[in-house]
Amino acid sequence: MNDNTNSDTLDLAKGHLDRFTQKQLQFWNYLYKNSPEIIPIQRSQIDPKEISSLLPFIWMANLIFDDSNRLIDVEPRLMGTHVVNLYGERTHEQLLTSSNEKALKNLFPANIERLTNALELMLKTNEPVFGEVEPMSDEKDFISIKGLMIPACLNSEQIDLVVGFNEGIT
């Protein structure tokens, strides 16, 4: 398997709304249209019934920190069917530390590097991040994959969750 890429984009999302897919823009507007600020969201703000057509593209993962508040792992808690098609079923996998030979970090190490870079930017700025990559994989037939990562809180004020929206463009 080859996960080399010939181009990557990673930046704060608010500067790239024109590059979002229609579905990503619909999700963005659902979360932020009536908000004066682009801030981390509470998980409770998302009502799956209101965005049912977007659920295949959405994933959520717990962010696991050590005692010094350093990110040490990411554990998906929900993955839409389109996301599973892109990366395989990863629910409850420790994405950064799993030793399983079929773990995402072992099959597609460049994906984990991009994920880590995106999370670092998201956590440093407390803002959503947008990324686009043109995969050169023998396994998938996509021109590009566009991803949106939104900082979120699970019933707290501390960011401990990421809500993602990934779409493979054919």
N, C-alpha and C positions, 0 to 999 in steps of 0.2 A: 504494500500500500504506500502511496506517495501523497503526502499532504503539503508539498511545496506550493508556493504561490508566486504569482508574478507581480502582484501589486496589493498593497494593504492601505486602508484608511482607518484612522482611529482619532477621534476628536470629540469635544463636547457636542452633544446632539443638537442643541438649540441653533447652532450655526450651520446645520446641514439639513434643515427641514425640506429643502428643495430636492434632496437626494433620497428621501424616504420613499418607500413603496406606498401605494394608496392605502394598503391595510395598516402599515406602520403609522401613517399620518392619521388614520381613523382612530387608532389606539392612543396616539399622542393627544389628539383633540379630546378624546374621552377623559383622559387623565388631567390635562392642563388647560383646556379651552377657557374655562371660567376662572382660572387661577391667575392672580397678578404676578406670582413668582413660580419659578421652576425649582421646586424643592423636593426632598425625599417624600414619598407617599407613605401612607399607612396601608397595610394589606387590606384592611377593612373597607378602603375606598373602592376596591374592585368587586363588582357584582357580576359574576360569570353569566348570569341571565341577560345582562345588558350588552354583553360583547360575545355572545355565543359563536358568531361566525368567525371570530378572531382567535378562539381558543386553540385551534390546531397549531398556531404559530407562537404561542406563549409558553414560557417556562419560568419556574420560580426555583430559587435555590437558597438554602440557609447559608449564611456566612459564618464561619467558625473562627473565633479569635483566641489567641493565648492571653495570659494574664497581663501582658504589656500592650494589649489591644492590637497585636499584629495578626493579620489574616494568615491562618494556617491551613484552612481547607474550605471547600465549597461542596455542599451536598444538595443536589437537585431534589426537590420535593414534589415537583409536578413538571411534566413535559408533554406538550401537545404533540399530536400525531405527526405533524409536519417536521417538528424539531427532532422527533425520534427518527424520522426518515433521513434527516441530515446527519445525525451523530450516533444513532443507535440508542437503545433504551439505557438511560443512565440514572434513573431515579434511585436515590439512596446510595449512589456510588460516591466515595470520597475522591473527588476529581483530582486533587493535588497530591494525595498521598497513597492512593490505592496501589497495592502491589500485584493485583491481578494482571495476568499477561494480556487480558482482553480489555483492560481499563483504557479509557479515552487517552490518558497521558502516555500510554505505551503504544497505542495504535496511531495516534495523531498528535505527536508532541508539539507541533507548531500551533495546533488549536489551543492547547493548554497555555502556551506562551502568549498568544493573543488574548485569551481569557484573562490571564494574570495581569497583563498590561492594561486591559480595559478596566478591570476591577481596581487596580491601583489608581488610575485616573479618576474613576467614579468616586472612590473613597476619599481621595485627596481634595476633590472639589465639591463633594456632596451633590453632584449634578448628573443627569443622564448622559450616557456616552453612546455615540454612533460609530459603527465600524462597517467597513465593506471589504470583502476579500474576493479575489478572483481565483478560485481553486483550480489546481491542476491535478486532479485526483483520477485515478483509474476507476474509482468506485462510483462517482456521482457525475451527473450530466447537467451541471449548472454553469451559467455564464458568470454569476457572482452570487455571493451570499451577503445579505445586508442584515446587520444585527443592531438592536437597540437594547441597552441595559439601563434600568432605572433603579436608583437606590430606594429601598423601602424599609419599613419598620414593621415588625410583627408585634403589635400591641405595646409599643414602647417608643421612646424618643431616639434611641440609638439605632443606626442602620445595622440591621442584622439579616437582611434579606435582599436579594436582587431579583427583579422581575425583568425578564428578557423577552424579546420579540425577534425571532429569526426567520428570515424568508429566503429560500433559494430561488434565484431568478433564472428561468430557462429561456 
